[in-house]
Amino acid sequence: MENITKEVWVFVEQRDGIAADVSLELLSKGRKLADSLGGVLKAVVIGHNVKGIAENTFKYGVDEALLIDHPKLEKYLAQPYSRILNDLIKEKRPRIVLFGATIIGRGLAPRVASSTLSGLTADCTELVIEDVTYLKKDYPKLLLQIRPAFGGNIIATIITPDNPVQMATVREGVMEMHEVETPNTVIITEINYEPNETDDVIKIIKQFREESKVNLKTSQIIVAGGYGLGTKDNFKLIHELAECVGGEVAGSRAAVDAGFCESERQVGQTGVTVRPKLIFSVGISGAIQHRAGMQDANKIIAINNDPEAPIFGIAHYKIVGNAEDVIPMFIETFKQKLK
């Protein structure tokens, strides 16, 4: 394998001068990966008037920020952004490059990976540095890219041993965001942007955005329902309980597939990862894919009519019974306590 650095890069996605949460989460994870490699963490910030974002990344353990600031880069465009990253990666050869699994990240990462001949794994749920022996050959400190596969039915560990640069995209909320106690000295390397005629092949005429009304990631109380509720009508019990306790409604993948609730409310490896203070898990068997997305909750109350349901393996409070019987009792008790 060709000579490579021990650098971990994170592409810091930003909009209107605000860094995306997923990028800050990846900086926190990138710090751990860089420490495991014995290397350094670098943030890559592209935009206009975004020096403040580059400075802020040092709160999350960055050693150096690469800043590309130009009026033409104010709005994300695939062509100039990918060209900038392609040139930087080919020149500096970082070991790992991380992107958020957002609309921007999912469009940008494949373009960069293809141009730089790098390995890329999408929608990772965990990233680990380990020594690997593959086909009788030793690969020290390789990135293990862990993600659900085959519709979430198995967990796959993917390696790219023959690619000097390893890339991955990660969904928002999967990694925990942590500010470091002692940030490093701010070192920002400003890189000159040279416009290219191909950068203007696509132009932004107008943008229309609508903010999501659902924010499971920051909800402190979540009431999640599963396919075990049987019908969409029964799923209304989840809404009633959520309203009573001041929580947010969520669902398992099976519940979403059955049309019981919207896809943006899905919790699990192929949905949103949540860490609330309290989560009710109602009529959810608790397959590993779902548990991975909510098992870090402070308190888990599980309601299921199957005493052998896997969800009981991680629940703090376990109630065996039908949701139609149990939830009304919960609601009535809460109403009485709140009087």
VMD Tcl script that draws the C-alpha trace (Angstrom):
set ca {
  {0.00 0.00 0.00}
  {1.27 3.45 -0.88}
  {2.52 5.81 1.78}
  {-0.37 7.52 3.57}
  {-0.87 9.96 6.41}
  {-2.62 9.34 9.73}
  {-5.06 12.16 9.16}
  {-8.81 11.99 9.76}
  {-10.80 14.59 7.83}
  {-14.40 15.63 8.40}
  {-16.28 17.60 5.76}
  {-18.15 20.23 7.75}
  {-21.47 20.82 6.07}
  {-22.95 24.27 6.65}
  {-25.98 26.25 5.63}
  {-26.42 29.99 6.12}
  {-23.30 30.12 8.27}
  {-24.39 27.35 10.66}
  {-22.60 24.00 10.81}
  {-24.77 20.89 10.55}
  {-25.10 18.92 13.79}
  {-24.05 15.72 12.02}
  {-20.70 17.33 11.12}
  {-20.04 18.27 14.74}
  {-20.97 14.74 15.79}
  {-18.49 13.39 13.24}
  {-15.77 15.69 14.58}
  {-16.28 14.13 18.02}
  {-16.04 10.65 16.50}
  {-13.15 11.73 14.30}
  {-11.21 12.81 17.39}
  {-11.46 9.27 18.78}
  {-10.46 7.73 15.46}
  {-7.47 10.07 15.13}
  {-6.35 9.15 18.65}
  {-6.61 5.44 17.78}
  {-4.48 6.05 14.68}
  {-2.00 8.19 16.57}
  {-2.80 10.90 14.06}
  {-4.54 14.25 13.70}
  {-8.08 15.47 13.09}
  {-8.78 18.08 10.42}
  {-12.00 19.89 9.57}
  {-12.68 20.87 5.97}
  {-14.87 23.98 5.75}
  {-16.06 25.26 2.37}
  {-18.31 28.30 1.88}
  {-18.34 32.06 2.17}
  {-17.77 34.03 5.38}
  {-17.37 30.73 7.23}
  {-14.16 31.37 9.16}
  {-16.25 31.41 12.34}
  {-17.39 27.85 11.61}
  {-13.77 26.77 11.13}
  {-12.83 28.33 14.48}
  {-15.77 26.65 16.22}
  {-14.66 23.17 15.11}
  {-11.76 23.33 17.57}
  {-14.28 22.91 20.40}
  {-14.70 19.34 19.17}
  {-11.04 18.35 19.17}
  {-9.82 19.53 15.77}
  {-6.06 19.91 15.30}
  {-6.29 21.97 12.12}
  {-9.01 23.41 9.91}
  {-8.73 23.65 6.13}
  {-10.72 26.70 5.01}
  {-11.82 27.41 1.46}
  {-13.75 30.69 1.50}
  {-15.06 32.45 -1.62}
  {-18.29 34.24 -2.62}
  {-18.94 31.66 -5.34}
  {-18.94 28.90 -2.71}
  {-21.66 30.40 -0.53}
  {-24.26 27.85 -1.68}
  {-23.44 24.18 -2.08}
  {-22.87 23.06 -5.66}
  {-21.64 19.57 -6.39}
  {-19.14 20.49 -9.11}
  {-16.92 23.05 -7.33}
  {-17.19 21.39 -3.92}
  {-16.23 17.96 -5.24}
  {-13.41 19.42 -7.34}
  {-11.97 21.18 -4.30}
  {-12.08 18.01 -2.20}
  {-10.73 15.87 -5.02}
  {-7.68 18.11 -5.40}
  {-7.06 18.30 -1.64}
  {-7.37 14.55 -1.09}
  {-5.17 13.66 -4.05}
  {-2.51 16.07 -2.79}
  {-2.57 15.37 0.96}
  {-3.82 11.73 1.08}
  {-5.72 11.64 4.39}
  {-6.35 8.17 5.84}
  {-10.04 8.69 6.62}
  {-12.63 11.17 5.30}
  {-16.10 11.40 6.89}
  {-19.30 12.97 5.57}
  {-22.77 13.32 7.02}
  {-25.34 11.05 5.35}
  {-27.40 14.07 4.33}
  {-28.68 15.09 0.92}
  {-25.43 17.01 0.42}
  {-23.16 14.33 1.88}
  {-24.77 11.53 -0.10}
  {-24.25 13.48 -3.30}
  {-20.75 14.71 -2.54}
  {-19.07 11.63 -1.03}
  {-19.57 9.30 -4.04}
  {-18.23 11.94 -6.44}
  {-15.12 12.36 -4.33}
  {-14.62 8.64 -3.75}
  {-14.95 7.91 -7.46}
  {-12.45 10.59 -8.48}
  {-9.90 9.71 -5.79}
  {-10.38 5.92 -6.11}
  {-11.22 5.69 -2.43}
  {-13.25 3.12 -0.52}
  {-16.67 4.41 0.57}
  {-19.33 2.90 2.83}
  {-22.69 4.64 3.21}
  {-24.88 5.06 6.30}
  {-22.42 3.63 8.83}
  {-23.68 3.13 12.37}
  {-20.24 2.59 13.92}
  {-16.62 3.26 12.99}
  {-13.71 1.49 14.69}
  {-9.95 1.34 14.17}
  {-8.53 -2.20 14.44}
  {-5.69 -4.36 13.15}
  {-7.09 -6.72 10.49}
  {-5.77 -9.88 8.87}
  {-7.41 -10.41 5.48}
  {-6.41 -13.08 2.95}
  {-3.34 -13.88 5.08}
  {-2.15 -10.29 4.93}
  {-1.93 -7.97 7.93}
  {-3.43 -4.49 7.74}
  {-2.60 -2.39 10.81}
  {-5.11 0.15 12.09}
  {-7.74 -0.31 9.41}
  {-11.10 1.45 9.56}
  {-13.99 -0.94 10.23}
  {-17.12 0.50 8.64}
  {-20.16 -1.04 10.31}
  {-23.66 -0.69 8.91}
  {-26.97 -2.56 8.49}
  {-27.37 -4.50 5.24}
  {-30.03 -6.50 3.39}
  {-32.82 -4.24 4.55}
  {-31.47 -4.10 8.08}
  {-31.60 -7.86 8.56}
  {-27.87 -8.23 9.21}
  {-25.04 -6.04 10.48}
  {-22.13 -5.90 8.05}
  {-18.54 -4.91 8.81}
  {-16.91 -3.50 5.70}
  {-13.20 -2.92 5.12}
  {-11.38 -1.33 2.20}
  {-7.86 -2.70 2.72}
  {-6.54 -1.93 -0.76}
  {-7.66 1.70 -0.78}
  {-5.30 4.20 0.88}
  {-8.16 6.61 1.61}
  {-11.18 5.25 3.47}
  {-14.46 7.17 3.37}
  {-17.79 6.82 5.13}
  {-21.09 8.63 5.52}
  {-22.93 8.60 8.85}
  {-26.48 9.64 9.68}
  {-27.28 12.44 12.08}
  {-27.65 11.35 15.70}
  {-25.69 8.11 15.33}
  {-22.52 9.52 16.90}
  {-22.58 11.54 20.11}
  {-21.47 15.17 20.02}
  {-18.97 16.18 22.73}
  {-16.99 19.36 23.23}
  {-13.45 18.68 24.46}
  {-12.30 20.02 27.83}
  {-9.15 21.62 26.43}
  {-9.43 22.68 22.77}
  {-6.28 22.81 20.67}
  {-4.77 26.08 19.54}
  {-6.70 27.36 16.53}
  {-4.73 26.64 13.36}
  {-6.59 27.52 10.17}
  {-4.99 26.88 6.80}
  {-6.68 29.02 4.17}
  {-6.66 27.42 0.75}
  {-7.08 29.54 -2.35}
  {-10.08 28.81 -4.57}
  {-9.42 29.02 -8.29}
  {-12.73 29.16 -10.23}
  {-13.11 26.74 -13.11}
  {-15.44 27.05 -16.09}
  {-17.03 23.72 -15.17}
  {-18.09 25.13 -11.78}
  {-20.89 27.09 -13.44}
  {-22.35 24.19 -15.41}
  {-25.14 24.05 -12.81}
  {-26.49 27.27 -11.27}
  {-28.84 27.81 -8.36}
  {-31.77 29.95 -9.50}
  {-33.96 29.61 -6.40}
  {-34.02 27.50 -3.29}
  {-37.10 26.39 -1.40}
  {-36.67 24.83 2.03}
  {-39.10 23.67 4.65}
  {-37.84 22.76 8.09}
  {-38.91 19.38 9.45}
  {-41.59 19.61 12.13}
  {-40.31 16.42 13.76}
  {-37.15 16.49 15.86}
  {-36.83 13.15 17.61}
  {-33.14 13.63 18.28}
  {-33.68 16.39 20.84}
  {-36.89 15.02 22.37}
  {-36.53 14.13 26.05}
  {-39.62 11.90 26.10}
  {-40.54 9.60 23.20}
  {-43.49 7.24 22.81}
  {-42.67 4.67 20.11}
  {-45.15 2.21 18.65}
  {-44.60 -0.92 16.60}
  {-46.36 -3.29 14.26}
  {-47.64 -5.18 17.31}
  {-50.33 -2.52 17.72}
  {-52.06 -4.20 14.80}
  {-53.80 -1.29 13.10}
  {-53.37 2.39 12.38}
  {-56.42 2.99 14.52}
  {-54.72 1.34 17.49}
  {-51.63 3.45 16.81}
  {-53.68 6.47 17.90}
  {-53.04 5.25 21.45}
  {-49.39 6.20 20.91}
  {-50.41 9.75 20.02}
  {-52.71 9.94 23.03}
  {-50.00 8.79 25.44}
  {-47.42 11.12 23.86}
  {-49.77 14.07 24.24}
  {-50.44 13.14 27.86}
  {-46.75 12.94 28.86}
  {-45.55 15.79 26.63}
  {-43.55 13.48 24.39}
  {-42.86 12.95 20.70}
  {-44.39 10.12 18.66}
  {-42.07 7.59 17.00}
  {-42.34 4.21 15.33}
  {-40.39 1.12 14.42}
  {-39.55 0.34 10.81}
  {-42.36 -2.22 10.66}
  {-44.83 0.38 11.89}
  {-43.63 2.84 9.25}
  {-43.78 0.20 6.50}
  {-47.34 -0.63 7.58}
  {-48.32 3.03 7.27}
  {-48.98 3.53 10.98}
  {-46.69 6.61 11.12}
  {-44.48 8.77 8.92}
  {-40.97 7.68 7.90}
  {-39.41 10.75 9.54}
  {-40.55 9.31 12.87}
  {-38.74 5.99 12.42}
  {-36.31 5.04 15.18}
  {-33.55 2.51 14.52}
  {-30.46 1.85 12.47}
  {-32.25 2.74 9.24}
  {-34.04 5.66 10.89}
  {-33.12 8.09 13.66}
  {-30.88 7.35 16.63}
  {-32.30 8.83 19.84}
  {-31.08 9.24 23.42}
  {-34.06 10.58 25.38}
  {-34.49 10.64 29.14}
  {-37.52 8.36 28.76}
  {-38.85 6.20 25.95}
  {-41.98 4.07 25.88}
  {-41.62 1.09 23.55}
  {-45.10 -0.21 22.77}
  {-45.81 -3.25 20.62}
  {-42.20 -3.34 19.40}
  {-40.52 -6.74 19.48}
  {-37.09 -5.14 19.69}
  {-35.05 -6.45 16.78}
  {-31.38 -5.50 16.96}
  {-31.85 -2.82 14.29}
  {-34.43 -1.00 16.41}
  {-32.62 -1.47 19.72}
  {-29.45 0.06 18.28}
  {-31.36 3.28 17.65}
  {-32.78 3.74 21.17}
  {-30.90 1.58 23.67}
  {-28.98 4.57 25.07}
  {-32.16 6.10 26.52}
  {-31.89 6.81 30.26}
  {-35.09 4.89 30.99}
  {-36.95 2.41 28.78}
  {-40.50 1.29 29.52}
  {-41.47 -1.67 27.31}
  {-45.05 -2.85 26.79}
  {-45.49 -6.08 24.84}
  {-47.83 -9.07 24.98}
  {-44.92 -11.45 24.29}
  {-42.95 -12.12 27.49}
  {-40.00 -13.33 25.37}
  {-39.78 -10.15 23.26}
  {-36.14 -9.05 22.81}
  {-37.04 -5.49 23.86}
  {-37.36 -6.73 27.45}
  {-33.64 -7.51 27.39}
  {-32.79 -3.79 27.52}
  {-35.91 -2.37 29.20}
  {-35.71 -0.90 32.70}
  {-39.43 -1.47 33.28}
  {-41.21 -4.41 31.63}
  {-44.96 -4.73 31.22}
  {-46.43 -7.87 29.65}
  {-49.86 -7.10 28.25}
  {-51.87 -5.69 25.37}
  {-51.30 -2.02 24.55}
  {-55.06 -1.49 24.28}
  {-55.37 -2.41 27.96}
  {-52.16 -0.94 29.37}
  {-51.96 2.48 27.68}
  {-55.40 3.71 28.83}
  {-54.36 2.86 32.40}
  {-51.15 4.87 31.95}
  {-53.10 7.82 30.54}
  {-55.64 7.74 33.35}
  {-52.90 7.53 36.00}
  {-50.99 10.46 34.48}
  {-54.15 12.57 34.29}
  {-54.91 11.87 37.93}
  {-51.37 12.78 38.99}
  {-51.45 16.00 36.99}
  {-54.72 17.23 38.52}
}
mol new
graphics top color blue
foreach p $ca { graphics top sphere $p radius 0.5 }
foreach p [lrange $ca 0 end-1] q [lrange $ca 1 end] { graphics top cylinder $p $q radius 0.2 }
display resetview
